[in-house]
C-alpha cells in the first residue's frame, strides 16, 4: 500500500467523525474525476472560492 493511503487510513480514524466524513467525500470525488479523465478539467473549489472572495472584496471598496 502506498504511503499516502496508509496515512489517510490512519488519519481517518484519528479525526473527528465530521472531518473524516468530509475527507472521504472529497477523496471519492477526486477518484471519480480521475476515473472519468476529468481531473485536469475540474476547477478547484478552493481556488474558485478565493476568486469569489477577491471579487467580493473589490466590490465593497
N, C-alpha and C positions, 0 to 999 in steps of 0.2 A: 504494500500500500504506500502511496506517495506521502511524503511528509505533510503536505497541506491537508490531505484527507484525514490523517491521524490527528493533526492539530484541531481541525474542525470537529472531529468526533469528540475529542476531549473537551473543547470549549463548550459545545452544545450541552454537555452535562454540568458544566460549571456556572453558566449564565442563568439569569432569571428566566423563568419559562416564557415570558413575553418576548424577551430578546432572542431566545433560541428559536421560537416560532417565526419571528420576523426574518432571522438569518436563513432558516430553512426555506422560507418562501422566496427570498432573494436568490438563493443558490438554485432552487428549482427553476426560477425564471431565466437565469443565466444558462442553465443546461438546455432548456427548451429553445432559447435563442441560438445557441451553438448547434443544436441538432437541426434547426431549420436553416442554418447557414446565414442567419441574420444578425449575428452578434456584432459584426462590424458596421451594420447599418443602424443599430438601435442607439438612440440618444441616451446618454447617462441622465438619470433623474436628478442626480446631484448637480450636474452641470446646468441642466435646464432650470433648476430652482435658483442657482446662482445668477443666471441671466435674468430671470424674473425679478429677483431681489435688486439687481442693478437697475433695471428699468423702473421699478417702484421708487427707488431712491432718487433717480434722476427726475421723475415726475413730481416728487414732493419738494424739489428745490425751487 
